[in-house]
Amino acid sequence: MSRETYHMPDLLLFAAALLLVSLGLVMVYSASSVMALAETGDPLYYLKRQMIGMTLGTIAMLVLMQIDYRIYQRLAILGVVVAYGLLVAVLLVGTEISGSRRWIDLGVFNLQPSEVSKLALVNFIAAFAASRPQVMKNFWKGLVPPLLVTGVFFALVVAEPDFGTGVSMVGTAMVMLFACGARISHLIILGLLAIPLLGVLIWLEPYRMERILSFLDPWADPMNTGWNIIQSLLAIGSGGLFGLGLGSSRQKFFYLPEQHTDFIFAIIGEELGFLGSLAVLSLFFLFAWRGFRIAMRASDLFGCFLAVGITSMIIVQAMLNIGVVSGALPVTGVTLPFISFGSSSLVVSLAGVGVLLNISKRIR
């Protein structure tokens, strides 16, 4: 590739991330204040914890924005090993919440290893493909190694269990492999082969089958399996064009579960209406445009593939979350990047933004 030149960091990407995080702080407080008051006596409880995540994430973003992203290529294997270790550790000593072991209590906040693992996976695939671009069209030499690494990540995350995050990681890997030059026919075959595996995983856990059935017909069991999606749709529908007004949600009064995490987009639709929801979608579209633009103009293959991976990591998860909340996809339990409550997700997302901004400083 041509000689790189140095530029200002991509300000539109930065602005999109900043606006999403700012909206997230407002909506986390609005969606969680009633529940926080009932549970802890402090309506600001979740907002305070989210602000800790924002502070740590902002520090990570500013630091990583200054570090030459090319050093991560040499750390790809180490990153995977560390991520695997964290995923095994959370299964052994993690804090169990609602039947899942997804968090390691660090005192200041709960570390969610699956979030860290997303960056490790993205970095590995980018480093692998950049070091041997000529073999990416070969199934055994180009696809199998990153698929094996992805498969181990998927297995460890699903064991927590966190099926939604596992699906998000696989989706990100598929987008990256396509961008890295894998044959479309190979990816289609892999997709077809994955269908029986997904069927087995759904069959093994009754709650997953219940989610599929409630997705097909939530009104068949409106007081149990269909409750979440029905309440989500009621929230979005009652918002109309302009919404009920910030802080005026009715669904957050213990009707809509996970209103500050998985279903926060429903509260946005209820309080800010269609226009507010459209604004969020537009910001994610802006983020995707700038992220993929950075990838196309990166000064080397590793920077290109890494930018594709980080952008896809965030956008794929956003698409999954919004698809679930709007009833277009079965409930998977993934959060909305930058906006949902969750310190680990926010720190990792902002760290990813920092890497993207560093790549944008070295575009062709």
LOMAR-794550 format. One record per residue (C-alpha): residue number from 1; residue in one letter; chain; x, y, z. Coordinates in steps of 0.05 Angstrom, whole numbers. Last residue first. Layout:
REM residues N
NUM, a, A, X, Y, Z
...
REM end
This chain:
REM residues 364
364, r, A, -75, 132, 63
363, i, A, -99, 128, 135
362, r, A, -54, 134, 196
361, k, A, -95, 178, 243
360, s, A, -157, 137, 227
359, i, A, -122, 75, 255
358, n, A, -113, 111, 321
357, l, A, -186, 132, 322
356, l, A, -207, 59, 309
355, v, A, -164, 36, 368
354, g, A, -196, 88, 414
353, v, A, -265, 68, 390
352, g, A, -250, -4, 409
351, a, A, -231, 20, 478
350, l, A, -298, 56, 480
349, s, A, -334, -9, 464
348, v, A, -293, -49, 514
347, v, A, -305, 1, 571
346, l, A, -380, 6, 555
345, s, A, -389, -70, 551
344, s, A, -351, -80, 616
343, s, A, -389, -26, 653
342, g, A, -459, -49, 635
341, f, A, -523, -8, 629
340, s, A, -545, -3, 556
339, i, A, -525, 57, 513
338, f, A, -454, 49, 486
337, p, A, -471, -18, 455
336, l, A, -543, -43, 462
335, t, A, -542, -105, 506
334, v, A, -549, -178, 486
333, g, A, -600, -225, 517
332, t, A, -620, -267, 457
331, v, A, -696, -258, 452
330, p, A, -717, -283, 383
329, l, A, -709, -233, 325
328, a, A, -755, -182, 291
327, g, A, -794, -168, 355
326, s, A, -771, -95, 359
325, v, A, -730, -108, 422
324, v, A, -697, -170, 392
323, g, A, -678, -136, 327
322, i, A, -653, -75, 365
321, n, A, -607, -119, 406
320, l, A, -582, -161, 347
319, m, A, -570, -100, 304
318, a, A, -531, -66, 359
317, q, A, -489, -129, 370
316, v, A, -473, -132, 296
315, i, A, -456, -58, 295
314, i, A, -407, -60, 354
313, m, A, -367, -121, 333
312, s, A, -373, -101, 260
311, t, A, -337, -35, 273
310, i, A, -283, -69, 314
309, g, A, -274, -123, 261
308, v, A, -273, -78, 200
307, a, A, -223, -32, 234
306, l, A, -179, -92, 251
305, f, A, -183, -117, 179
304, c, A, -161, -51, 150
303, g, A, -108, -38, 202
302, f, A, -79, -107, 190
301, l, A, -81, -97, 115
300, d, A, -40, -33, 117
299, s, A, -49, 43, 110
298, a, A, -123, 42, 127
297, r, A, -169, 77, 76
296, m, A, -221, 22, 68
295, a, A, -220, 7, 143
294, i, A, -229, 80, 162
293, r, A, -289, 83, 115
292, f, A, -316, 21, 149
291, g, A, -314, 56, 216
290, r, A, -340, 122, 189
289, w, A, -400, 89, 157
288, a, A, -414, 43, 216
287, f, A, -412, 100, 266
286, l, A, -458, 142, 222
285, f, A, -507, 84, 217
284, f, A, -503, 75, 293
283, l, A, -519, 149, 301
282, s, A, -576, 144, 251
281, l, A, -606, 85, 289
280, v, A, -605, 126, 353
279, a, A, -637, 186, 318
278, l, A, -690, 141, 289
277, s, A, -707, 116, 358
276, g, A, -715, 187, 382
275, l, A, -758, 205, 322
274, f, A, -801, 143, 333
273, g, A, -816, 163, 404
272, l, A, -770, 194, 456
271, e, A, -801, 163, 519
270, e, A, -830, 98, 492
269, g, A, -779, 87, 437
268, i, A, -722, 101, 484
267, i, A, -754, 54, 535
266, a, A, -756, 0, 481
265, f, A, -683, 13, 465
264, i, A, -667, -1, 538
263, f, A, -691, -73, 530
262, d, A, -627, -113, 543
261, t, A, -599, -67, 597
260, h, A, -639, -12, 632
259, q, A, -707, -44, 621
258, e, A, -684, -113, 639
257, p, A, -757, -133, 650
256, l, A, -814, -89, 624
255, y, A, -873, -83, 671
254, f, A, -836, -64, 735
253, f, A, -851, 11, 731
252, k, A, -805, 18, 671
251, q, A, -864, 6, 625
250, r, A, -896, 72, 643
249, s, A, -841, 115, 613
248, s, A, -846, 189, 629
247, g, A, -773, 203, 644
246, l, A, -762, 238, 577
245, g, A, -829, 251, 544
244, l, A, -885, 206, 521
243, g, A, -854, 197, 453
242, f, A, -852, 242, 391
241, l, A, -879, 196, 337
240, g, A, -915, 144, 378
239, g, A, -885, 124, 444
238, s, A, -942, 75, 460
237, g, A, -918, 29, 405
236, i, A, -847, 23, 430
235, a, A, -869, 8, 501
234, l, A, -924, -40, 480
233, l, A, -874, -76, 435
232, s, A, -826, -85, 494
231, q, A, -882, -108, 539
230, i, A, -902, -161, 488
229, i, A, -829, -182, 477
228, n, A, -817, -192, 551
227, w, A, -883, -226, 568
226, g, A, -884, -279, 514
225, t, A, -853, -334, 556
224, n, A, -898, -321, 616
223, m, A, -961, -278, 620
222, p, A, -971, -273, 544
221, d, A, -965, -348, 530
220, a, A, -993, -357, 460
219, w, A, -989, -282, 451
218, p, A, -914, -284, 439
217, d, A, -925, -326, 375
216, l, A, -862, -341, 334
215, f, A, -817, -304, 382
214, s, A, -850, -339, 441
213, l, A, -835, -406, 408
212, i, A, -762, -388, 397
211, r, A, -754, -362, 468
210, e, A, -786, -425, 496
209, m, A, -736, -466, 457
208, r, A, -680, -427, 488
207, y, A, -710, -436, 558
206, p, A, -712, -512, 547
205, e, A, -637, -517, 537
204, l, A, -612, -577, 498
203, w, A, -661, -564, 440
202, i, A, -632, -495, 427
201, l, A, -561, -522, 426
200, v, A, -583, -578, 380
199, g, A, -617, -531, 332
198, l, A, -557, -485, 332
197, l, A, -514, -544, 312
196, p, A, -563, -564, 257
195, i, A, -561, -493, 228
194, a, A, -485, -487, 231
193, l, A, -474, -531, 170
192, l, A, -516, -484, 128
191, g, A, -477, -424, 152
190, l, A, -411, -460, 139
189, i, A, -434, -475, 68
188, i, A, -453, -402, 57
187, l, A, -385, -380, 84
186, h, A, -348, -427, 36
185, s, A, -390, -403, -23
184, i, A, -375, -331, -5
183, r, A, -301, -345, -11
182, a, A, -259, -315, 44
181, g, A, -224, -249, 27
180, c, A, -212, -214, 93
179, a, A, -278, -176, 88
178, f, A, -316, -242, 85
177, l, A, -275, -269, 144
176, m, A, -290, -205, 183
175, v, A, -365, -209, 172
174, m, A, -365, -282, 192
173, a, A, -324, -267, 255
172, t, A, -373, -212, 276
171, g, A, -432, -260, 268
170, v, A, -395, -313, 309
169, m, A, -382, -263, 364
168, s, A, -455, -239, 364
167, v, A, -480, -311, 367
166, g, A, -436, -324, 428
165, t, A, -460, -259, 460
164, g, A, -532, -283, 451
163, f, A, -519, -353, 477
162, d, A, -492, -330, 544
161, p, A, -491, -391, 590
160, e, A, -437, -389, 620
159, a, A, -425, -450, 575
158, v, A, -447, -409, 514
157, v, A, -386, -364, 525
156, l, A, -337, -422, 530
155, a, A, -365, -457, 468
154, f, A, -367, -393, 426
153, f, A, -295, -375, 444
152, v, A, -273, -446, 427
151, g, A, -310, -441, 360
150, t, A, -279, -374, 344
149, v, A, -209, -403, 352
148, l, A, -229, -462, 309
147, l, A, -260, -416, 257
146, p, A, -196, -374, 255
145, p, A, -155, -437, 239
144, v, A, -206, -468, 191
143, l, A, -217, -410, 144
142, g, A, -151, -395, 109
141, k, A, -111, -460, 109
140, w, A, -169, -510, 104
139, f, A, -218, -469, 63
138, n, A, -168, -434, 17
137, k, A, -194, -365, -3
136, m, A, -157, -335, 56
135, v, A, -91, -365, 34
134, q, A, -61, -304, -2
133, p, A, -78, -257, 56
132, r, A, -27, -292, 101
131, s, A, -3, -243, 155
130, a, A, -63, -196, 148
129, a, A, -112, -254, 155
128, f, A, -82, -280, 220
127, a, A, -73, -210, 250
126, a, A, -144, -189, 234
125, i, A, -173, -255, 259
124, f, A, -133, -250, 324
123, n, A, -151, -177, 337
122, v, A, -226, -190, 327
121, l, A, -223, -250, 374
120, a, A, -185, -212, 428
119, l, A, -232, -153, 422
118, k, A, -293, -198, 431
117, s, A, -259, -235, 488
116, v, A, -259, -172, 531
115, e, A, -335, -171, 527
114, s, A, -339, -246, 543
113, p, A, -295, -234, 604
112, q, A, -349, -191, 639
111, l, A, -313, -153, 694
110, n, A, -359, -131, 751
109, f, A, -344, -61, 776
108, v, A, -304, -25, 830
107, g, A, -299, -89, 870
106, l, A, -268, -133, 817
105, d, A, -326, -183, 816
104, i, A, -317, -232, 758
103, w, A, -380, -234, 714
102, r, A, -415, -282, 667
101, r, A, -436, -340, 710
100, s, A, -509, -348, 694
99, g, A, -568, -373, 736
98, s, A, -598, -304, 748
97, i, A, -532, -277, 773
96, e, A, -473, -323, 790
95, t, A, -408, -287, 806
94, g, A, -350, -321, 771
93, v, A, -302, -368, 806
92, l, A, -299, -429, 760
91, l, A, -338, -409, 698
90, v, A, -310, -339, 703
89, a, A, -239, -368, 706
88, v, A, -249, -408, 642
87, l, A, -271, -345, 605
86, l, A, -213, -306, 635
85, g, A, -163, -358, 613
84, y, A, -191, -361, 542
83, a, A, -184, -285, 539
82, v, A, -112, -288, 563
81, v, A, -95, -342, 511
80, v, A, -130, -303, 455
79, g, A, -93, -239, 473
78, l, A, -27, -275, 475
77, i, A, -39, -302, 405
76, a, A, -55, -233, 378
75, l, A, 0, -194, 413
74, r, A, 45, -185, 352
73, q, A, -14, -156, 312
72, y, A, -30, -111, 371
71, i, A, 34, -71, 359
70, r, A, 4, -45, 294
69, y, A, -47, -3, 331
68, d, A, 4, 51, 347
67, i, A, -16, 76, 416
66, q, A, -45, 147, 422
65, m, A, -118, 130, 410
64, l, A, -108, 72, 458
63, v, A, -96, 121, 516
62, l, A, -156, 166, 500
61, m, A, -202, 107, 491
60, a, A, -179, 71, 554
59, i, A, -189, 135, 595
58, t, A, -258, 144, 564
57, g, A, -276, 72, 581
56, l, A, -254, 79, 653
55, t, A, -296, 143, 660
54, m, A, -356, 113, 624
53, g, A, -353, 50, 666
52, i, A, -352, 92, 730
51, m, A, -409, 134, 701
50, q, A, -449, 70, 691
49, r, A, -440, 52, 764
48, k, A, -465, 121, 785
47, l, A, -525, 116, 737
46, y, A, -542, 47, 765
45, y, A, -547, 73, 837
44, l, A, -578, 142, 821
43, p, A, -647, 124, 847
42, d, A, -616, 105, 914
41, g, A, -659, 64, 962
40, t, A, -624, 1, 938
39, e, A, -676, -44, 906
38, a, A, -738, 0, 902
37, l, A, -698, 64, 886
36, a, A, -657, 26, 834
35, m, A, -719, -2, 801
34, v, A, -751, 67, 795
33, s, A, -686, 100, 772
32, s, A, -668, 47, 721
31, a, A, -699, 70, 655
30, s, A, -689, 145, 665
29, y, A, -619, 137, 693
28, v, A, -597, 89, 639
27, m, A, -631, 134, 588
26, v, A, -591, 196, 606
25, l, A, -525, 158, 611
24, g, A, -539, 123, 545
23, l, A, -554, 188, 509
22, s, A, -485, 212, 529
21, v, A, -453, 146, 507
20, l, A, -489, 150, 439
19, l, A, -470, 223, 430
18, l, A, -397, 209, 446
17, a, A, -394, 149, 399
16, a, A, -424, 189, 341
15, a, A, -378, 248, 356
14, f, A, -316, 204, 356
13, l, A, -335, 173, 290
12, l, A, -349, 242, 262
11, l, A, -282, 268, 289
10, d, A, -239, 216, 254
9, p, A, -172, 228, 287
8, m, A, -132, 285, 255
7, h, A, -87, 260, 201
6, y, A, -19, 227, 190
5, t, A, 2, 202, 122
4, e, A, 16, 131, 102
3, r, A, 59, 111, 43
2, s, A, 21, 72, -8
1, m, A, 0, 0, 0
REM end
